[in-house]
Amino acid sequence: MAKVKLTPSITLDESELEERFIHASGPGGQNVNKVETGVQLRFKAMQSPALDEGMRARLKVLAGRRLTKTGVLVIEATRFSTQGKNRNDAQVRLAQLLTAASLVPKPRKATKPTKASKRKHLDGKVKRGQTKKLRGKVRGD
C-alpha cells in the first residue's frame, strides 16, 4: 500500500482516497463536452485511522456541506483546464482542510473586569443620567 503524505503530521493510505473524473463546467472550447478534466476527490474521513476523534470533530465543522452523511469528504476541483492541475488542486485543498482541522483551538480563559473599568462604566452611566435629567418640559409662560 502506498502512502500519501499530505502534511508533516498527516499521512494517509492511498486506499482511503478515491478520484473520479468529471466534466468541468464553464468555457472549454471544443473539448468541453468530450474530456473529463474536473476531479472529484473522495476521502473517507470518519473511518480514517490517520485522524483522531478531536480532529474528526473539527473537520466535520470545517467541511460543512462537503462532508456526506456517511462520513465521506468530497472535494471537487474544476478550476483548471487540465486533469493534472485539477488533481493537484484537489489534493492541496484536502491538505489545507486537514491542516486546519489538526490545529487545536486555544481554550478561552474567563476574565473579570478591573475595578477601574467598573468605575469608569458607572461614571459614564451617572453622567448620561444627569444629562437626561437636565432635559425637561418647557413651560409656556
N, C-alpha and C positions, 0 to 999 in steps of 0.2 A: 504494500500500500504506500502510495506516495503521500508526502506531507506538503501542505501549503502553508507557508509562514506569512501571516498577514501583518502581524506586529511583532516586536521583540518578545512579547509575553504570550501571544496567542498563535498557536499552530493547530491547523485543522487537518483532518484526513480528507483526501480527495473525494472519498465516497460520500462525505457529508454535503458536498457541493454538486449541484446539477445545473447544467447550462442548456437552455433551449434557445434556438434562434428564431426570431420573429420578424415579420415585416415592420420596418420602421415607418412611422408616419412622416408627413412633410415632404418637401421637394426632394427629388432624387433623379430626375431626368428619365432616361429610358429604362433604367434598372429598378425603378421604384416598386413595381409590381412583380418583378421577377426574382430579385435577390433578397434573401433574408439577412439584413445587416444588423438588425437590432438583436440585443441579447437579454434574455430573462434569466437571471441568476437566482437559484433557489437554494436556501440554506436551512437545514433542519435545526433551528436554533434551540428549541426547547428539549430536544433529545441529544444535543451535542455534549459529549463528556469534557470538551475543552472549556466549557463555561461553567462557572459556579452559580449557585442559586441567586446570590445578590446581583450578579452580572445579568442573569436571565431576566430578573425583575426590572432592572434599569433598561435593558434592551427592549423589553415589552413596551415601556413608556416611550422610549425614543423612536421606535419603529412605527408606532401608531398603526395606520391602516395597511402598512406594508407587511404586517405580520398576520398570517391567516389564523383561523380558529384552531387548526391542527398544529400550530406552532412552527410553521414554515415561513421564513423571511423571504420575501420576493422583491428583487431589485431589477427594474427594467432600465436598460441603457440604450437609448436610441439617438443620442446627441450627435454622434459622428456618422459619416457615410461609409465607414469600413467596419467589417466584423471585428477585426483585431483591436481597433481602437475602442470599440464599444465593450469588448470583453474586458479590456484593461480598465476602462472607466467603471464597470460594474464591480470589479474586484477592489478597486481603490475606494469606492463608496462603501462597500462592505467593511473594508478595513477601518475606514473612518468611523463608521457606526459602532463597530466593536470596540474601537479605542475609546470612544466617548462613553460607552457602557461600562468599560473597565475602570473608569475613574470613580472612586468612592467619594461622594459629596461630604464636605466637612460639616460635622454637626454644629448646629447653631447654639450658642450659649445665650441664655436669657440674661438680660442686664436690667438693672433698675436705674431710674432717672436720679441724677445727683440732686442734693439739696438746693444748689444754686439754680438748677434748671426748673425745679418745682416752684421756687420763689419767683423766678422770672415769669413763669407761666401764670401764677396767681396775681402778680403785679399787673400783668397785661390785662387780665380779666377785670381787675378793680378799675383800672384806667378806662377801659371800654365801658364799664358800668357807669362811671362818673360822667363820661361824655354823653351817654344816653339819658342820664338823669337831668342834665342841663337842658335837654330838649323839653320843651313844654308847650302847652297850648298858649296861643297868643290871645290876650284879652282885647276885645274891641271896645275901647272907651269912647 
